[in-house]
Amino acid sequence: MSPPDDASTLHELRLRELHHRMRNGLHLLSSALQVQARRSGNEDVRREFGVAVSRIESLVRLHDHAYRQEPGVVPDASAYLADLAQHLQSALIDPRSNRLVAITSSDELPLDSDAAMSLGSVLIELATNAVKYSAGNVHLDVEYGPGLVTVTVEDEGVGFPPEFQLPADAGFGLRLVGRICEQHGGSLTIDRSVAFGRIIAVIGLGR
């Protein structure tokens, strides 16, 4: 990857600031839920609060994992994605559910710290969106091509409605993904050739 320019450096700083604020907000929410759990005299209510707290803490670990890469340090891509899949499962799926979140990747995935952070952000947002709005298992496939990484997300839902258009109808998560892809010379598109949900994010490695 070429040396980062001012725009990519600013983008990285904004992502890290977003992570910092989100992390603090999740910690505050977790603390508030724990207080409410202690105040409740109902064992079932306390148990439900406990599940919620566990999932929030998993979200904190998930974002820590995505943004902990040190500048200039090349991560082990396969280990990075395996850990990320585990954190996504814990953070997004109720432990009482049989839904699964899985990540597969090509054998060769050359990532530096900046690319790993951007890829992690894209995977987190796309997985979160798929779990929230779709049904069944969620599969994220990461493929490396010359100068780019392609993320294909598939779920077992009915897909996007015909009237849904990017970016006009997208929520914050998909807008963020689209912006990250654009800043890396890539794109975010919906594949309507299948009956189930499929979305494709392309991240360039040359920016």
HELIX and SHEET records of a PDB file:
HELIX    1   1 ASP A    6  ARG A   39  1                                  34    
HELIX    2   2 GLU A   43  TYR A   67  1                                  25    
HELIX    3   3 ALA A   77  LEU A   92  1                                  16    
HELIX    4   4 SER A  113  TYR A  133  1                                  21    
HELIX    5   5 PHE A  172  GLN A  183  1                                  12    
SHEET    1   A 5 VAL A 101  SER A 105  0                                        
SHEET    2   A 5 VAL A 138  GLY A 145  1                                        
SHEET    3   A 5 LEU A 148  GLU A 154 -1                                        
SHEET    4   A 5 ARG A 198  GLY A 204 -1                                        
SHEET    5   A 5 SER A 187  ILE A 190 -1                                        
END                                                                             
